[in-house]
């Protein structure tokens, strides 16, 4: 399955809507889309409500974006995780270092 990436830019916030699977095949495209926002110091809010699956490569993308936002005084927030995806972040301990909120991306 592919990954669909759609985003809305609002002042100093970009809301990214993802749907599909984030894996070794789709992660490079995702990284290519997200890193420029992070490097501009933009606050990045990622809506994962349409994501069914994330593998370790996908987790690596989120870690890279988190580091880039931190370095450039931005902020990364993940929202809308399914219980399955949330569990992955909990098991890996990423829920301790990333801002994860319930709800949808357009807040």
Residue, then its C-alpha position, 0 to 999 in steps of 0.5 A: x500500500x502507498x502513503x498519501x500525504x496532504x498538508x495545510x500551512x497555517x501561519x507558523x503551523x503545518x498540519x500534515x495528514x497521512x493515510x496508508x502505511x509508513x514503511x521502508x518503501x514509503x518512509x523516504x518520501x515522507x522524510x522528504x516532505x517533512x524535513x523541510x518544514x522542520x528545518x524552517x522552524x515550523x511547528x509540525x502537527x501530524x495527523x496519523x488517523x489514516x495510518x494503518x501501519x508503521x515500521x521501524x523505518x517510519x519511526x526513524x522518520x519521526x525521530x528525525x523530524x523531532x530532532x530537526x524541529x528541536x534544533x530549529x525551535x519548532x515543535x512536533x505534535x502527533x495526533x489521531x493515532x489508532x490504538x495499534x499505532x499508539x501501542x508501537x510508540x508506547x512499546x518503543x518509549x517514543x511516547x515519552x519523548x514526543x508530544x502525542x495528543x488525541x483528536x485530529x490534526x486541525x486543532 
